[in-house]
Amino acid sequence: RPPISIPLSSLKAFSNLPTHLRTLTMEIASSLTTELVDVLRIDLVERISLDSGQPRPEVENGHADIDQTLRDRLKPLLQGLSRTKGMRDATGSWREVVLGEVRGTIKRHIPLFEIDDEDPRGANKSGGPGEYLRGMAHTEFMDLICAVYKSLLGCVQGLQTQNTIIVEVVESIQSPKSSIDIPALQEDLSDVLASAAELSNTRAAKVVGYRSEQHASLDLGSFLVFFNESWRFVVGCEVICRRMIVGLRGAVVSQAKVFLQTFHQARISQSAKLVEDELWNPAEVTLALQRIADVLVDSAVRDSSDLILSSGSPSSPTPTPAPVPAPPPTNGMLSPPPSSSGNRTKTNGSSASKHIRIEDRTYFTVSATADVLGLLMDYLKVIVNLSMLTTDTMSRVIEFLKAFNSRTCQVVLGAGAMRSAGLKNITAKHLALASQSLSIMIALIPYVRETFRRHLSQKQAVMLVEFDKLKRDYQEHQNEIHAKLIAIMGDRLSAHIKSLQVRCTLFCVLGSCAVDWNAPKPASGVNDYMELLVKETVTLHKVLSRYLPVPVVEVFAAMNHRLSEEYAAIGLPNQEAKNTYVKYQADRLIF
């Protein structure tokens, strides 16, 4: 007889069997999920400890043993979840545990860090994490934040490894009866990884955010260490997740811009103080100062090793260069300035020169200008080591150079140095040295411009026209200084010209005359006013010919023209007067 086919579900005794089976399957899946999550959590903690430099005895052989152990533990669990179709629910449960582990990782380093993402309080809360973190020394905080970054990155890397192992095990147990949608599983696991990385960056951003004021006041080297450590962590997470993560990236870049502004304001103030206190005397040019000038010139074509700060660098494909330890200057890309030359002298055992050399030209300098060149080089260090700040730094450099130009003209042309530096008066020497200071900057501006050109994109390069405007401003102010020199001697010349009125020919008009060419000449052979005029002229000539060889022509051309006009207007009544006049010209006006 053929067997009787009766659906068991139609029998009253088995009517609840499907429900019971589904419930039992769900319970099995839940139990498997719990066990799977526990296995993964324990494995993740071990990986974080191993990556943090704290290996446990059971994992002393490193990641290879951990990976194999994890595969062995996961295989039966994933088989069961495959058969119970509970893989998606297990992934969801695992996601929540992972996010909790990220929070726990930071709390293990900062026990006071208990603020939820949505809670804006606690930044200034007494005894809270903000007060604790702000009260730390920078080196202490760097040790802490580096440990936090290392643990969090170890967590993200551990999750990546776990995801790879899970997919490999699932592929190895695939069968027609227990099929798992592998692409969907990979997508879910990638989402877990991305969520963990984003939360890690968000939490880290909160930690560094508490110290934004402290970071803004750091020196460039210390800030660069902080920035590079943070950037390395950001890029490491982004490379693993294959997506941009905004949290910490935005916080670090924002702090970098605040740092740049503080950095800039400090140098603006320092430059102003240097110029105001300057006594405008020639300064010796040491090898260190000449090296700075050489670096500024060389930067137009390459980044000198003197500009690259020795610190950790982000391993990223971003524009930020990877700084390497700077070799000694004598082994760098630039050759050191010559230590022996005709105008170098020994001062306190160190070689020094009277002139600063820029390419093939030499200039006198003063202490303020020498120090300002060092400050200018600091800005170039910023763009070499923090290249995402190039455009921001360029505007600050232009402002810095404008301020130096303006302040120099104020204290010299505006006689501000008489108040700020206590000078009794502004002499031709002061004006000449101020002109030399401007000449140094005029010579260097094109090199600074080309340095920025190398670090800008083609679209950004249009902003370089500001350097051309800046150079013109310097040249205009320098022309004003030269005009002032002409005016100084012009005023003295005008005073002396009044004494050139000849009594015999102008007596009927003026009624009196300061000079009588017919009168017997004094013992010296020359009238007193002529002696004084020649003395002042010779003094001016010595100053200008020493400091300003080119403007000498401008100043004395104007004087010669004026004197020629006045001498041509002199009427000499007799031979004695002519002899006196010729005697003066031959003996005194040749210098």
RODO-2510 file (C-alpha; in nm, 4 decimals, decimal comma):
residues 591
     n   res          X          Y          Z
     1     r     0,0000     0,0000     0,0000
     2     p     0,1287     0,3491    -0,0787
     3     p     0,2203     0,5567     0,2308
     4     i    -0,0384     0,8023     0,3534
     5     s     0,0769     1,1645     0,3168
     6     i    -0,0684     1,3736     0,5958
     7     p     0,0671     1,7259     0,6783
     8     l     0,1742     1,7217     1,0423
     9     s     0,0535     2,0744     1,0872
    10     s    -0,3008     1,9562     1,0152
    11     l    -0,2858     1,7339     1,3200
    12     k    -0,4032     1,9051     1,6364
    13     a    -0,1186     1,7603     1,8405
    14     f     0,1388     1,9287     1,6112
    15     s    -0,0482     2,2506     1,5345
    16     n     0,1901     2,4611     1,7508
    17     l     0,5052     2,2928     1,6201
    18     p     0,5984     2,5617     1,3625
    19     t     0,5716     2,8345     1,6256
    20     h     0,7749     2,6332     1,8711
    21     l     1,0403     2,5690     1,6072
    22     r     1,0621     2,9365     1,5167
    23     t     1,0896     3,0312     1,8827
    24     l     1,3557     2,7701     1,9391
    25     t     1,5442     2,8882     1,6320
    26     m     1,5323     3,2465     1,7568
    27     e     1,6567     3,1411     2,0976
    28     i     1,9407     2,9460     1,9408
    29     a     2,0239     3,2426     1,7183
    30     s     2,0161     3,4767     2,0189
    31     s     2,2438     3,2458     2,2156
    32     l     2,4803     3,2182     1,9203
    33     t     2,4740     3,5961     1,8778
    34     t     2,5613     3,6514     2,2430
    35     e     2,8466     3,4064     2,2220
    36     l     2,9693     3,5508     1,8923
    37     v     2,9668     3,9037     2,0336
    38     d     3,1569     3,7892     2,3428
    39     v     3,4194     3,6141     2,1303
    40     l     3,4638     3,9185     1,9087
    41     r     3,4750     4,1616     2,2039
    42     i     3,7387     3,9633     2,3889
    43     d     3,9410     3,9316     2,0692
    44     l     3,9121     4,3047     2,0034
    45     v     4,0299     4,3945     2,3532
    46     e     4,3288     4,1644     2,3078
    47     r     4,4161     4,3294     1,9799
    48     i     4,3907     4,6765     2,1319
    49     s     4,6163     4,5695     2,4185
    50     l     4,8654     4,4168     2,1777
    51     d     4,8703     4,7258     1,9543
    52     s     4,9052     4,9480     2,2617
    53     g     5,2257     4,7726     2,3589
    54     q     5,0687     4,5766     2,6438
    55     p     5,0674     4,2136     2,5221
    56     r     4,8964     3,9574     2,7362
    57     p     5,0567     3,6207     2,8128
    58     e     4,8044     3,4314     2,6055
    59     v     4,8772     3,6429     2,2975
    60     e     5,2509     3,6787     2,3351
    61     n     5,3099     3,5289     1,9882
    62     g     5,1336     3,8248     1,8312
    63     h     4,8548     3,8639     1,5777
    64     a     4,9140     3,5353     1,3948
    65     d     4,8035     3,3278     1,6941
    66     i     4,5111     3,5618     1,7619
    67     d     4,3883     3,5324     1,4039
    68     q     4,3953     3,1530     1,4060
    69     t     4,2303     3,1339     1,7460
    70     l     3,9555     3,3643     1,6270
    71     r     3,8936     3,1553     1,3162
    72     d     3,8581     2,8397     1,5253
    73     r     3,6110     3,0043     1,7613
    74     l     3,4074     3,1716     1,4923
    75     k     3,3565     2,8739     1,2617
    76     p     3,0929     2,6803     1,4655
    77     l     2,9191     3,0020     1,5686
    78     l     2,8926     3,1300     1,2137
    79     q     2,7719     2,7890     1,0943
    80     g     2,4936     2,7999     1,3494
    81     l     2,3992     3,1576     1,2628
    82     s     2,4018     3,0662     0,8971
    83     r     2,1539     2,7852     0,9573
    84     t     1,9358     2,9979     1,1876
    85     k     1,9535     3,2998     0,9510
    86     g     2,0610     3,5208     1,2394
    87     m     2,3677     3,6795     1,0850
    88     r     2,2153     4,0248     1,0256
    89     d     2,0818     4,0486     1,3821
    90     a     2,4206     3,9366     1,5146
    91     t     2,5914     4,2112     1,3139
    92     g     2,3546     4,4724     1,4577
    93     s     2,4249     4,3558     1,8137
    94     w     2,7964     4,3585     1,7471
    95     r     2,7777     4,7181     1,6238
    96     e     2,6421     4,8411     1,9581
    97     v     2,9108     4,6542     2,1490
    98     v     3,1822     4,8012     1,9268
    99     l     3,0643     5,1580     1,9867
   100     g     3,0574     5,0905     2,3586
   101     e     3,4122     4,9553     2,3390
   102     v     3,5274     5,2744     2,1656
   103     r     3,3805     5,4819     2,4482
   104     g     3,5384     5,2484     2,7007
   105     t     3,8774     5,2782     2,5333
   106     i     3,8882     5,6535     2,5940
   107     k     3,7547     5,6169     2,9489
   108     r     4,0350     5,3767     3,0320
   109     h     4,2788     5,6572     2,9535
   110     i     4,0655     5,9472     3,0843
   111     p     3,8403     5,8177     3,3656
   112     l     3,6615     6,1550     3,3936
   113     f     3,5546     6,1458     3,0299
   114     e     3,1852     6,0582     3,0744
   115     i     3,0099     6,3239     2,8664
   116     d     2,7644     6,2065     2,6035
   117     d     2,7922     6,3331     2,2463
   118     e     2,4793     6,5416     2,2862
   119     d     2,5828     6,6928     2,6185
   120     p     2,7546     7,0285     2,5701
   121     r     2,8243     7,0617     2,9406
   122     g     3,1428     6,9686     3,1149
   123     a     3,3870     7,1794     2,9180
   124     n     3,4233     7,4185     3,2118
   125     k     3,2747     7,1980     3,4801
   126     s     3,4768     7,1987     3,8012
   127     g     3,6553     6,8693     3,8395
   128     g     3,5433     6,7634     3,4910
   129     p     3,7576     6,6406     3,2040
   130     g     3,8078     6,9932     3,0694
   131     e     3,9716     7,1186     3,3856
   132     y     4,1768     6,8013     3,4142
   133     l     4,3041     6,8161     3,0549
   134     r     4,3734     7,1904     3,0517
   135     g     4,5739     7,1588     3,3697
   136     m     4,8186     6,9128     3,2148
   137     a     5,1616     7,0112     3,0885
   138     h     5,1961     6,9819     2,7120
   139     t     5,4369     6,6887     2,7256
   140     e     5,2060     6,5086     2,9679
   141     f     4,9069     6,5686     2,7433
   142     m     5,0980     6,4486     2,4389
   143     d     5,1791     6,1226     2,6167
   144     l     4,8088     6,0864     2,6975
   145     i     4,6700     6,1725     2,3550
   146     c     4,9263     5,9533     2,1771
   147     a     4,8171     5,6622     2,3966
   148     v     4,4521     5,7388     2,3155
   149     y     4,5253     5,7546     1,9427
   150     k     4,7197     5,4304     1,9572
   151     s     4,4387     5,2470     2,1369
   152     l     4,1660     5,3839     1,9116
   153     l     4,3611     5,3102     1,5964
   154     g     4,4303     4,9631     1,7311
   155     c     4,0569     4,9219     1,7785
   156     v     3,9829     5,0273     1,4211
   157     q     4,2586     4,8077     1,2820
   158     g     4,1372     4,5171     1,4931
   159     l     3,7858     4,5571     1,3564
   160     q     3,9231     4,5559     1,0026
   161     t     4,1063     4,2298     1,0694
   162     q     3,7978     4,0759     1,2313
   163     n     3,5835     4,1712     0,9339
   164     t     3,8282     4,0016     0,6992
   165     i     3,8341     3,6847     0,9101
   166     i     3,4539     3,6716     0,9403
   167     v     3,4107     3,6955     0,5641
   168     e     3,6765     3,4302     0,5063
   169     v     3,5125     3,1878     0,7519
   170     v     3,1658     3,2460     0,6067
   171     e     3,2967     3,1805     0,2547
   172     s     3,4561     2,8557     0,3761
   173     i     3,1306     2,7228     0,5281
   174     q     2,8998     2,8260     0,2477
   175     s     2,6601     2,5534     0,1293
   176     p     2,3290     2,5444    -0,0543
   177     k     2,1446     2,4795     0,2729
   178     s     2,3190     2,7568     0,4681
   179     s     2,3671     3,0452     0,2365
   180     i     2,4603     3,3933     0,3575
   181     d     2,4460     3,7020     0,1389
   182     i     2,8172     3,7815     0,1519
   183     p     2,7982     4,1266    -0,0174
   184     a     2,5295     4,2283     0,2318
   185     l     2,7423     4,0940     0,5176
   186     q     3,0461     4,2883     0,3949
   187     e     2,8387     4,6038     0,3745
   188     d     2,7123     4,5568     0,7306
   189     l     3,0596     4,4910     0,8635
   190     s     3,1973     4,7939     0,6773
   191     d     2,9257     5,0032     0,8378
   192     v     3,0335     4,8791     1,1813
   193     l     3,3938     4,9676     1,1006
   194     a     3,3041     5,3154     0,9719
   195     s     3,0824     5,3869     1,2736
   196     a     3,3634     5,2897     1,5099
   197     a     3,6158     5,5066     1,3233
   198     e     3,3818     5,8073     1,3163
   199     l     3,3052     5,7756     1,6866
   200     s     3,6782     5,7424     1,7611
   201     n     3,7488     6,0651     1,5724
   202     t     3,4551     6,2455     1,7314
   203     r     3,5619     6,1461     2,0825
   204     a     3,9247     6,2340     2,0131
   205     a     3,8131     6,5722     1,8787
   206     k     3,6365     6,6353     2,2088
   207     v     3,9528     6,5545     2,3997
   208     v     4,1791     6,7876     2,1990
   209     g     3,9075     7,0524     2,1913
   210     y     3,9473     7,1106     2,5638
   211     r     4,3035     7,2311     2,5034
   212     s     4,2463     7,4602     2,2058
   213     e     4,3733     7,7669     2,3938
   214     q     4,6827     7,5842     2,5141
   215     h     4,7601     7,4586     2,1642
   216     a     4,7271     7,8083     2,0156
   217     s     5,0058     7,9353     2,2409
   218     l     5,2546     7,6561     2,1625
   219     d     5,5753     7,7137     1,9721
   220     l     5,5802     7,5883     1,6137
   221     g     5,7785     7,2726     1,6888
   222     s     5,5524     7,1625     1,9745
   223     f     5,2359     7,2340     1,7783
   224     l     5,3715     7,0429     1,4806
   225     v     5,4236     6,7340     1,6976
   226     f     5,0626     6,7534     1,8160
   227     f     4,9313     6,8197     1,4669
   228     n     5,1231     6,5364     1,3048
   229     e     5,0220     6,2838     1,5688
   230     s     4,6566     6,3823     1,5264
   231     w     4,6812     6,3885     1,1484
   232     r     4,8432     6,0481     1,1409
   233     f     4,5520     5,9072     1,3398
   234     v     4,2932     6,0745     1,1151
   235     v     4,4558     5,9520     0,7960
   236     g     4,5050     5,6041     0,9416
   237     c     4,1324     5,5767     1,0130
   238     e     4,0396     5,7163     0,6716
   239     v     4,2673     5,4737     0,4885
   240     i     4,1183     5,1775     0,6732
   241     c     3,7577     5,2926     0,6182
   242     r     3,8222     5,4273     0,2674
   243     r     3,6231     5,7403     0,3365
   244     m     3,6836     6,0897     0,4738
   245     i     3,6114     6,1354     0,8439
   246     v     3,5392     6,4957     0,9362
   247     g     3,5364     6,4931     1,3189
   248     l     3,8978     6,5177     1,4286
   249     r     4,0205     6,6408     1,0899
   250     g     3,8091     6,9534     1,1156
   251     a     3,9027     7,0114     1,4795
   252     v     4,2760     6,9845     1,4128
   253     v     4,2683     7,2102     1,1054
   254     s     4,0627     7,4636     1,3009
   255     q     4,3168     7,4607     1,5830
   256     a     4,5965     7,4978     1,3281
   257     k     4,4358     7,8176     1,1966
   258     v     4,3918     7,9555     1,5483
   259     f     4,7548     7,8674     1,6187
   260     l     4,8643     8,0501     1,3024
   261     q     4,6773     8,3630     1,4055
   262     t     4,8365     8,3608     1,7519
   263     f     5,1748     8,2841     1,5932
   264     h     5,1264     8,5777     1,3553
   265     q     5,0137     8,8280     1,6197
   266     a     5,3141     8,7448     1,8360
   267     r     5,5497     8,8138     1,5459
   268     i     5,3733     9,1333     1,4452
   269     s     5,4124     9,2626     1,8020
   270     q     5,7715     9,1469     1,8235
   271     s     5,8581     9,3128     1,4920
   272     a     5,6975     9,6409     1,6001
   273     k     5,8896     9,6361     1,9287
   274     l     6,2170     9,5656     1,7499
   275     v     6,1718     9,8586     1,5102
   276     e     6,0572    10,0989     1,7810
   277     d     6,3573    10,0199     2,0019
   278     e     6,6096    10,0275     1,7169
   279     l     6,8873    10,2874     1,7520
   280     w     6,9699    10,2650     1,3788
   281     n     7,3343    10,1741     1,4074
   282     p     7,5016     9,9221     1,1757
   283     a     7,4887     9,5653     1,3081
   284     e     7,7382     9,2893     1,2487
   285     v     7,6231     9,0101     1,0197
   286     t     7,6954     8,6768     1,1815
   287     l     7,7158     8,3472     0,9967
   288     a     7,3767     8,2563     1,1429
   289     l     7,2176     8,5708     0,9986
   290     q     7,3815     8,5177     0,6606
   291     r     7,2517     8,1613     0,6679
   292     i     6,8979     8,2915     0,7175
   293     a     6,9348     8,5185     0,4145
   294     d     7,0700     8,2279     0,2079
   295     v     6,7791     8,0057     0,3130
   296     l     6,5261     8,2751     0,2165
   297     v     6,6852     8,3005    -0,1267
   298     d     6,7213     7,9247    -0,1752
   299     s     6,3592     7,8637    -0,0753
   300     a     6,2506     8,0052    -0,4082
   301     v     6,3557     7,6792    -0,5738
   302     r     6,3469     7,4155    -0,2966
   303     d     6,2664     7,3516     0,0682
   304     s     6,5860     7,3886     0,2621
   305     s     6,6594     7,1410     0,5385
   306     d     6,6702     7,4414     0,7733
   307     l     6,2960     7,4857     0,7229
   308     i     6,1969     7,1247     0,7882
   309     l     6,1297     7,0691     1,1553
   310     s     6,2294     6,7379     1,3057
   311     s     5,9081     6,5698     1,4229
   312     g     5,6720     6,2897     1,3393
   313     s     5,4793     6,3271     1,0147
   314     p     5,1426     6,1966     0,8962
   315     s     5,1652     5,8985     0,6711
   316     s     4,9110     6,0266     0,4275
   317     p     4,8653     6,1154     0,0621
   318     t     4,7708     6,4694     0,1639
   319     p     4,9779     6,7716     0,0633
   320     t     5,1406     6,7849     0,4076
   321     p     5,5030     6,6861     0,3596
   322     a     5,6661     6,4246     0,5754
   323     p     5,9225     6,6148     0,7803
   324     v     6,2485     6,4382     0,8397
   325     p     6,5198     6,5219     1,0898
   326     a     6,7112     6,8220     0,9633
   327     p     7,0779     6,7504     0,8998
   328     p     7,3427     6,9942     1,0177
   329     p     7,3506     7,3097     0,8049
   330     t     7,6869     7,2213     0,6555
   331     n     7,5417     6,8977     0,5197
   332     g     7,2147     7,0470     0,3976
   333     m     7,1075     7,1471     0,0516
   334     l     7,2745     7,4855     0,0907
   335     s     7,6441     7,5376     0,1272
   336     p     7,7347     7,7472     0,4318
   337     p     7,8272     8,1091     0,3703
   338     p     8,1979     8,1659     0,3243
   339     s     8,3766     8,2070     0,6543
   340     s     8,6620     8,4118     0,5157
   341     s     8,6224     8,7269     0,3133
   342     g     8,7698     9,0684     0,2907
   343     n     8,5150     9,2314     0,5228
   344     r     8,4775     8,9580     0,7840
   345     t     8,6107     9,0117     1,1348
   346     k     8,6355     8,8090     1,4527
   347     t     8,4033     8,9123     1,7322
   348     n     8,3984     8,7096     2,0544
   349     g     8,5408     8,4154     1,8679
   350     s     8,2732     8,4088     1,5963
   351     s     8,3084     8,5200     1,2356
   352     a     8,1060     8,8267     1,1431
   353     s     8,0729     9,0644     0,8496
   354     k     7,9734     9,4265     0,8035
   355     h     7,7375     9,3399     0,5175
   356     i     7,4600     9,0919     0,4557
   357     r     7,4856     8,9259     0,1168
   358     i     7,1807     8,8571    -0,1010
   359     e     7,2913     8,6857    -0,4187
   360     d     7,5600     8,9183    -0,5630
   361     r     7,4666     9,2338    -0,3700
   362     t     7,5593     9,3419    -0,0194
   363     y     7,3740     9,5626     0,2270
   364     f     7,4233     9,7168     0,5678
   365     t     7,1687     9,6054     0,8240
   366     v     7,0545     9,6957     1,1738
   367     s     6,9633     9,4681     1,4629
   368     a     6,5879     9,5031     1,4111
   369     t     6,6059     9,4055     1,0439
   370     a     6,8297     9,1099     1,1247
   371     d     6,5791     8,9788     1,3801
   372     v     6,2868     9,0411     1,1464
   373     l     6,4511     8,8178     0,8839
   374     g     6,4485     8,5378     1,1411
   375     l     6,0786     8,5999     1,2042
   376     l     6,0143     8,5938     0,8293
   377     m     6,1838     8,2565     0,8041
   378     d     5,9463     8,1250     1,0728
   379     y     5,6551     8,1812     0,8330
   380     l     5,8276     7,9745     0,5666
   381     k     5,8679     7,6955     0,8209
   382     v     5,4900     7,6987     0,8621
   383     i     5,4142     7,6457     0,4935
   384     v     5,6817     7,3776     0,4587
   385     n     5,5607     7,1777     0,7592
   386     l     5,1884     7,2649     0,7557
   387     s     5,1159     7,3081     0,3884
   388     m     4,7372     7,3167     0,4267
   389     l     4,7950     7,6597     0,5860
   390     t     4,9815     7,7993     0,2847
   391     t     4,7128     8,0435     0,1690
   392     d     4,6436     8,1594     0,5245
   393     t     5,0153     8,2022     0,5879
   394     m     5,0661     8,4008     0,2680
   395     s     4,8180     8,6669     0,3759
   396     r     4,9890     8,6811     0,7171
   397     v     5,3345     8,7208     0,5596
   398     i     5,2128     9,0099     0,3458
   399     e     5,0597     9,1734     0,6528
   400     f     5,3823     9,1147     0,8479
   401     l     5,5976     9,2758     0,5791
   402     k     5,3545     9,5646     0,5379
   403     a     5,3690     9,6288     0,9122
   404     f     5,7501     9,6306     0,9080
   405     n     5,7524     9,8741     0,6171
   406     s     5,4991    10,1028     0,7800
   407     r     5,6643    10,0941     1,1217
   408     t     6,0094    10,1652     0,9764
   409     c     5,8830    10,4724     0,7960
   410     q     5,6977    10,5910     1,1051
   411     v     6,0011    10,5814     1,3325
   412     v     6,2395    10,7304     1,0742
   413     l     6,0409    10,9566     0,8444
   414     g     5,7905    11,0392     1,1169
   415     a     6,0641    11,0793     1,3793
   416     g     5,8952    10,8184     1,5977
   417     a     6,2363    10,6847     1,7018
   418     m     6,2960    11,0061     1,8940
   419     r     6,0142    10,9003     2,1269
   420     s     6,0395    10,5192     2,1220
   421     a     6,4194    10,4733     2,1153
   422     g     6,5216    10,8031     2,2753
   423     l     6,7150    10,9406     1,9773
   424     k     6,7903    11,3136     2,0003
   425     n     6,7296    11,3620     1,6286
   426     i     6,6989    11,1700     1,3022
   427     t     7,0216    11,2020     1,1065
   428     a     7,1187    11,1201     0,7506
   429     k     7,2868    10,8070     0,8857
   430     h     6,9580    10,6874     1,0358
   431     l     6,7775    10,7540     0,7105
   432     a     7,0456    10,5767     0,5096
   433     l     7,0335    10,2649     0,7289
   434     a     6,6536    10,2646     0,7123
   435     s     6,6829    10,2752     0,3351
   436     q     6,9222     9,9804     0,3479
   437     s     6,6736     9,7846     0,5597
   438     l     6,4055     9,8474     0,2995
   439     s     6,6495     9,7474     0,0248
   440     i     6,7053     9,4120     0,1956
   441     m     6,3316     9,3445     0,1995
   442     i     6,2902     9,4642    -0,1599
   443     a     6,5606     9,2191    -0,2631
   444     l     6,4033     8,9284    -0,0704
   445     i     6,0355     8,9771    -0,1586
   446     p     6,0688     8,8115    -0,5050
   447     y     6,2247     8,5029    -0,3440
   448     v     5,9517     8,4828    -0,0820
   449     r     5,6967     8,5191    -0,3610
   450     e     5,8439     8,2255    -0,5520
   451     t     5,8527     8,0170    -0,2347
   452     f     5,4781     8,0542    -0,2032
   453     r     5,4306     7,9917    -0,5744
   454     r     5,5864     7,6468    -0,5328
   455     h     5,3364     7,5599    -0,2585
   456     l     5,0254     7,6970    -0,4296
   457     s     4,8083     7,5500    -0,7008
   458     q     4,7776     7,7263    -1,0346
   459     k     4,4392     7,8697    -0,9371
   460     q     4,5746     8,0007    -0,6083
   461     a     4,8804     8,1539    -0,7750
   462     v     4,6782     8,4586    -0,8839
   463     m     4,7057     8,5812    -0,5242
   464     l     5,0815     8,6303    -0,5696
   465     v     5,0147     8,9716    -0,7246
   466     e     4,9952     9,1003    -0,3664
   467     f     5,3695     9,0540    -0,3373
   468     d     5,4209     9,2796    -0,6393
   469     k     5,2078     9,5494    -0,4745
   470     l     5,4042     9,5036    -0,1541
   471     k     5,7352     9,5527    -0,3312
   472     r     5,6076     9,8737    -0,4887
   473     d     5,5056    10,0015    -0,1449
   474     y     5,8579     9,9385    -0,0163
   475     q     6,0090    10,1183    -0,3143
   476     e     5,7774    10,4169    -0,2665
   477     h     5,8752    10,4465     0,0992
   478     q     6,2406    10,4151     0,0082
   479     n     6,1972    10,6989    -0,2404
   480     e     6,0425    10,9039     0,0392
   481     i     6,3529    10,8423     0,2499
   482     h     6,5770    10,9563    -0,0361
   483     a     6,3571    11,2621    -0,0803
   484     k     6,3977    11,3308     0,2902
   485     l     6,7749    11,3189     0,2512
   486     i     6,7529    11,5701    -0,0319
   487     a     6,5223    11,7875     0,1774
   488     i     6,7616    11,7832     0,4753
   489     m     7,0489    11,9154     0,2709
   490     g     6,8169    12,1400     0,0765
   491     d     6,7107    12,3131     0,3969
   492     r     7,0699    12,3662     0,4998
   493     l     7,1600    12,4834     0,1515
   494     s     6,8761    12,7340     0,1534
   495     a     7,0022    12,8763     0,4799
   496     h     7,3527    12,9192     0,3417
   497     i     7,2393    13,0565     0,0058
   498     k     7,0971    13,3569     0,1820
   499     s     7,4557    13,4473     0,2625
   500     l     7,5534    13,4502    -0,1047
   501     q     7,3890    13,7849    -0,1697
   502     v     7,6523    14,0204    -0,3033
   503     r     7,6486    14,3618    -0,1393
   504     c     7,7942    14,5517    -0,4263
   505     t     7,5365    14,4428    -0,6835
   506     l     7,2268    14,3996    -0,4625
   507     f     7,2814    14,6774    -0,2148
   508     c     7,0389    14,9040    -0,3922
   509     v     6,7662    14,6394    -0,3736
   510     l     6,8201    14,4842    -0,0321
   511     g     6,9953    14,7650     0,1419
   512     s     7,2372    14,5227     0,3081
   513     c     7,4249    14,2028     0,2316
   514     a     7,5595    13,9179     0,4408
   515     v     7,8708    13,8746     0,2202
   516     d     8,1022    14,1323     0,0777
   517     w     8,3150    13,9825    -0,1962
   518     n     8,5192    14,3087    -0,1969
   519     a     8,6088    14,2760     0,1717
   520     p     8,9507    14,1312     0,2582
   521     k     8,9341    13,7538     0,2933
   522     p     8,9858    13,6025     0,6397
   523     a     9,3035    13,4222     0,7345
   524     s     9,1631    13,0913     0,6212
   525     g     9,1037    13,2309     0,2786
   526     v     8,7303    13,1467     0,2843
   527     n     8,4255    13,3045     0,4470
   528     d     8,2785    13,1320     0,7551
   529     y     7,9488    13,0442     0,5865
   530     m     8,1401    12,8614     0,3142
   531     e     8,3368    12,6645     0,5702
   532     l     8,0146    12,5517     0,7368
   533     l     7,8459    12,4664     0,4076
   534     v     8,1396    12,2555     0,2943
   535     k     8,1645    12,0844     0,6329
   536     e     7,7991    11,9836     0,6287
   537     t     7,8187    11,8740     0,2670
   538     v     8,1280    11,6627     0,3226
   539     t     7,9684    11,4979     0,6269
   540     l     7,6587    11,4106     0,4264
   541     h     7,8719    11,2819     0,1414
   542     k     8,0660    11,0515     0,3733
   543     v     7,7480    10,9053     0,5202
   544     l     7,5721    10,8551     0,1892
   545     s     7,8741    10,7229     0,0024
   546     r     7,9231    10,4626     0,2759
   547     y     7,5653    10,3419     0,3126
   548     l     7,3907    10,4518    -0,0073
   549     p     7,6226    10,4659    -0,3079
   550     v     7,3388    10,5061    -0,5572
   551     p     7,1304    10,7805    -0,3858
   552     v     7,4484    10,9880    -0,3506
   553     v     7,4032    11,0835    -0,7149
   554     e     7,0424    11,1901    -0,6587
   555     v     7,1177    11,4011    -0,3519
   556     f     7,4232    11,5789    -0,4861
   557     a     7,2769    11,6253    -0,8319
   558     a     6,9997    11,8254    -0,6697
   559     m     7,2531    12,0224    -0,4649
   560     n     7,4760    12,0921    -0,7642
   561     h     7,1805    12,2159    -0,9668
   562     r     7,0711    12,4472    -0,6887
   563     l     7,4222    12,5792    -0,6283
   564     s     7,4784    12,6334    -0,9991
   565     e     7,1682    12,8491    -1,0179
   566     e     7,2751    13,0578    -0,7197
   567     y     7,6342    13,0986    -0,8308
   568     a     7,5171    13,2020    -1,1774
   569     a     7,3109    13,4763    -1,0180
   570     i     7,6089    13,6174    -0,8249
   571     g     7,7398    13,9440    -0,9642
   572     l     8,1130    13,9878    -0,9036
   573     p     8,2005    14,3600    -0,9138
   574     n     8,5796    14,3426    -0,9508
   575     q     8,8824    14,1207    -0,9973
   576     e     8,9423    14,0801    -0,6237
   577     a     8,5920    13,9365    -0,5782
   578     k     8,6457    13,7036    -0,8731
   579     n     8,9749    13,5824    -0,7285
   580     t     8,8091    13,5126    -0,3931
   581     y     8,5293    13,3186    -0,5601
   582     v     8,7707    13,1147    -0,7765
   583     k     8,9888    13,0456    -0,4754
   584     y     8,6874    12,9015    -0,2895
   585     q     8,5865    12,6830    -0,5816
   586     a     8,9363    12,5421    -0,6239
   587     d     9,0123    12,4805    -0,2569
   588     r     8,6786    12,3696    -0,1062
   589     l     8,4247    12,2347    -0,3508
   590     i     8,6282    11,9377    -0,4709
   591     f     8,5647    11,6280    -0,2623
***
